[in-house]
Amino acid sequence: MRAGALAVARPLASAPVAVRSEGARVWMYQLAFVFAHVPLALAIPKHSRLGTIYGLAVFAFGLLAAVIPRRSDLVACVVAYIAGGAVFWRMKASPNLPWEFGKYAIIVICGVALIFSVRIRRPMLAILYAAFLIPSVFVTITSERWEDARSMLSFNMTGPITLAVAVMFFASVRLTPSQLRWVMISVLAPVMAIATVAAYSLQLVLQDPEFAFYGGASNSATSGGFGPNQVSAALGLGILAVIAYLMLGVKKRPVVGAMFLIILFLIRQCLVTLSRGGIYMAVGGLGAASLFLMKDHAMRKKLILGVVLGGLVVGLVVIPRLQAITGGVLVSRFENTSGTGRDLLIKADLRSWSENPVLGVGPGRGETNRLKYFHTGEAHTEYTRMVGEHGLLGLVSLVALGLIAVRSVRAQDTLRGKALSAAFIMYAVLFMAVNSTRLAAPAFAFGLGAVTLTVPVRRPKSLIPTGAPWRR
């Protein structure tokens, strides 16, 4: 059955893609979609049912897209939107939406698409990555009360499962640059909502005469009243989405100028959270992409010009302004190279591994040892969490994850495709090094790294019959 009617859901692997040129005003629609999220962010009150309706509407639209043949690009856009908007729904504390709603939604939508509208390609490594983590689940179930075990598994296992499903979906999909630009816009739009809430919160706290920045830690008051690490990571994903959008080829000066202003706004809000992770993730993604873009003469010139111009504006305008706002705390925060206790959490994970080398202590049960070393029991480094809570099988799972990363980059046919793949995989790798898999963002980014960038074959409009499909 999969080889029959459902097989038409994606084009043949070797078939070229013939497309009509994008409409002249597509970039206007894209910018309008992004900026529409500024008033939307302020219009939805905290603890409002509007947030729940908003999230469920996006999820329902994703399910509908998942069963439509030949629209894997639309599914990719919905998944990107959920990955970017998961933090926003948490910030607004939308009633009746589970805390892990973003991960659950991506698992279901990608799973439905893999069943009904996408022919699965190269699934084995993703399956092995998730399968090696399953045996340790029984350690948690047999060692804890069911209610506690369910909470532990939900928090610690949804991230890896989301990553595996996202990799399976995106590895089975081929997207053109124009389609991938819409995916980047779908990430960027909800991130703009997050940045808007954070900017509004910043203006409010600056009006409070008793408010003061303090060094050595991130600041929730400047992060929209939510976790600075998560807000910073989401803003970093938005910054990388803008870079990828421009990387995919944009010639209109107005849209380049608008994207430049957007990225400056996101960098400002990311810096003022005083959480360093988001900036490091975005810079790491850009660095990984540069390894391939520097090999192309035309892209090399644009890359150097963009980095120099952006660096000058950030260094001469944004940072001095934020230094004045924060009373000098900003630079001292980024000059501090300490791991803020993550090294202690890593030691705790390694101790858990020594207690049960084969299966580990079980997902979620590493908290006991972490509390012996640090004041929080939550995992921050996914790699040591996997060996501590999944043992030797967790290490094998990490090997499978590394093979997925290498294969995803090598499978690309163009330097631009390799750059895009490397950028998002590096973002995910850095995210999991400092924030584990708390959000859907690293799973989406790692999955997106597996997508195949297809260079379209353009034909004159006169040669495309009216009503004919764009793909052959």
Residue, then its C-alpha position, 0 to 999 in steps of 0.5 A: m500500500r505504501a508503494g501505491a497511492l501513498a508513494v506519490a506523496r514525494p517526488l522521485a529521489s533522482a528527479p529534477v524539480a521544475v518550478r515557476s519563479e517565485g512571485a515578486r511579492v512573496w517576500m512582502y508576505q513573508l515579512a508581513f507574516v513575521f511582523a504580524h507576530v509583534p502585536l499578536a505577542l502583546a495581544i495574548p494575555k498570560h494564563s489566557r485560553l487564547g494561548t491554548i486555542y492558538g496552540l491547538a489551532v497550529f497543531a490541528f493545521g499541522l495534522l491536516a497538512a500531514v495527510i495532504p499528498r505532495r505537501s511535505d513542505l507545508v508540514a515542515c513549515v508547521v513543525a518549524y513554527i511549533a519548534g519556534g513557538a514552544v517557548f512562547w506558549r510556555m511563557k504565556a502559560s497557556p492553560n490545558l497545554p502540556w508542558e511538553f506540548g511542542k515535542y508531543a505535537i512534532i512527534v504526532i505531526c511528523g509521525v502522521a506524515l510518515i504514515f500517510s504522505v511521505r515515503i520513508r528514506r534512510p530510517m535505520l540510524a534514527i530508529l537505532y538511536a531511539a531503540f537503544l534508549i528504550p531498555s533503560v525505561f524499564v529501570t525507571i518503571t520498576s524502580e519508581r512509583w508509576e506517577d513519578a516514573r511517568s513524569m520522569l519519562s515525559f521530561n527525559m524521553t520526549g526529547p530524544i523521541t522527537l529528535a528521532v522522528a524529526v530526523m526520519f521525516f526530514a531525511s525523507v523530504r526534498l525542499t527547494p530554496s524557496q520552500l526552505r525560505w518559508v521554513m525559516i520564516s515559520v521559525l522566525a515568526p514565533v521567535m519574533a513574538i518571544a523577542t517582543v514579549a522579552a523587549y516589553s518586559l525589559q522596558l517595564v523593569l527599567q522603569d522600576p527604580e529598585f530594579a538592578f542587574y547583577g553579575g554572574a547569572s542570567n536574568s528572568a526579568t529581561s527574558g519576559g519573566f521566563g527561563p533565560n536559558q530557554v528564551s536565549a536558546a529560542l532567540g538563537l534559533g531565530i538568529l540562525a533562521v535569519i542567517a539561513y534565509l539570507m544564505l538561501g539566496v535573497k536579492k531584494r534589498p528591502v528584504v535584506g535590510a529588514m532581515f538585518l534589522i530583525i537580526l540586530f533586534l534578536i541579538r539585542q534581546c538575546l544578549v540582554t537575557l545574560s544567558r550566553g547559550g543562545i549567542y554561542m549556538a547561533v555563532g556556532g551554527l554560522g561558523a559551521a556553515s562558513l566552512f562550506l560557504m567560504k569555498d564558494h567565491a560569490m558566497r564568500k564575499k557576501l559572508i565576509l561583508g555581512v559578518v564585518l558589517g554586522g559585527l561593527v554594528v553590534g560592537l559599536v552600537v548594540i553592546p555599548r548601549l546594553q552596557a549602559i543599560t546593564g551597568g557594565v554587567l553584560v560584558s563581565r557576564f560574557e567574559n566569565t568562562s565558568g560552566t556555572g555548575r555544569d561541570l558538577l552535573i557532568k561529574a554526577d552523571l558519570r557517577s551514575w554511569s559507574e553505578n550501572p554501566v550497562l543500563g544506567v540508573g534509568p531516565g530521570r533517576g540521575e537527579t539523585n546524584r546531581l543533587k549531591y553535587f549541585h543545587t539542581g537535579e535537572a540535567h543540562t548536558e544531554y551527552t553525559r545524561m545519556v550515559g548516566e541514565h542509559g549506560l553503555l546503550g546510551l553511548v551506542s545511541l550517541v554514536a548513532l547520533g553522530l553518524i546521522a550528523v555526518r551522513s546528513v552533511r555528506a548527503q547534500d549535493t551542493l555547498r549551500g546544502k552542506a552549509l545549511s545542514a552543518a549550521f542547524i546540526m551544530y546548533a542542536v549539538l551546542f544546545m544539547a551540550v548546555n540545555s539537554t533536550r528541554l525544548a523541541a528546538p534541538a530536535f527540529a534543528f537536528g532533523l532539519g539538518a537531514v533535509t535534502l536541498t534540491v536545486p530547482v530546474r527553471r523553465p520559461k513560463s511559456l513551456i509550462p502548460t497551464g494547470a500542469p504540476w510544477r514537479r516532474 
